[in-house]
Amino acid sequence: MIFDTHAHYDAEQFDADREALLASLPEKGVGLVVDPGCDGESSKKCLELAERHGHVYAAVGWHPEEWESWGEESLSLLRALASHPKCAAIGEIGLDYYWDKEHKALQREMLEAQLRLALTLDLPVILHDREAHEDMLNAVSCFAGLRGVFHCYSGSAEMAEILLRDGWYLGFDGPITYKNNRKAAEVLSVTPMERILVETDSPYLAPVPWRGQRNDSTRLPAVIARIAEVKGLDAAEVERITWENGKRLFGI
């Protein structure tokens, strides 16, 4: 079975067929899904999906792009939501300097507050890092005992080696199937199988040959096949190992 460790089924792109699609996943080989929140409302929606579908788990968090809705009560809300038995992590949290270069200090404040919360609650974190590699590395290095995944990892192989040494998992998505994505192959080559997670970031980042279309968990075999090719393994072995990796990290 496949574990999609990062999919946004609460997104509006799934409004037309969300329930039917989620219900169909186990029969299509996708046995587990983690749906991460991006703010208070989406975190609530993720938990509601997890309540309705046994194979779906949620993460709760405030995405860096949602800085405008972050306020005094945000952390208290996340703490309350994280008490839900199907909350598997704090996330999606992190830094994004691609879309917003004007609020870096606020982004870092949000991230650090949520990292402290994760440590207090003994939950893993799901990290978003876009064009903020140095600051992300510095941020997580300040919190001993953190565990989690760098979702849709986009940093260098050298940074990956530092994170792997410190026990982090790396998430791989559709972009590793894109032509001429040499960086992904370099990162995969230095990442041991026991630290690899597979994810879709649905509805985004569909792998080849569906690039540009709405993504969903049934397209993960393309990501698994690419990992198997780079690592010189059978796809079934990659599927098995990443399934166990996800269950271990998220305590499922």
C-alpha angles and dihedrals in degrees: 000000000000125000113207099200096187126034130139102216089156088070119113091243087077097049093107099052109006100125096043093046094049092046090052097052100088093054088051093054101265105120102170138026133183114205111196123207124230100198139352098290096044091047089056090049091051091054091049090054090049090052091054098044122048095206094052123088129183139222122202124213151118115260116220091241088061094064093126092067095045111110147147094293097044097091093046090052092051091048090054094046092048090063089071110112092233095052104110102175150355108261174201089012135137144087130310118186093165096074099025127030095158100071104043094132092052091047090053091048091052092047096049093048091053093045089055089049092052091051092048091050094039092235129141120245132231108214130205114201119175118167089332100095100137095046092046092051091049092047098052092042089063093063113068114205098028117141133183147091136299096225118222090359111222104166129104128283088248092057089045090057090055092049093046091051088056093051102258124148122226122219121217125199142170096304091074086070094054118112116263094008091144094159091065091054090049092051092046090051092059096040116090115226092245089066099048124103125184121220141161106208083215131227085030137058100032112191126240125309090031097045110150094023129102108284128220138170095268089073095062093098087076091057091045091050091053092050089049090051094051095043095043093238137127113265091235090058092050089050092051095047096046090048090056092043092055094047091049096050096045096038095239 
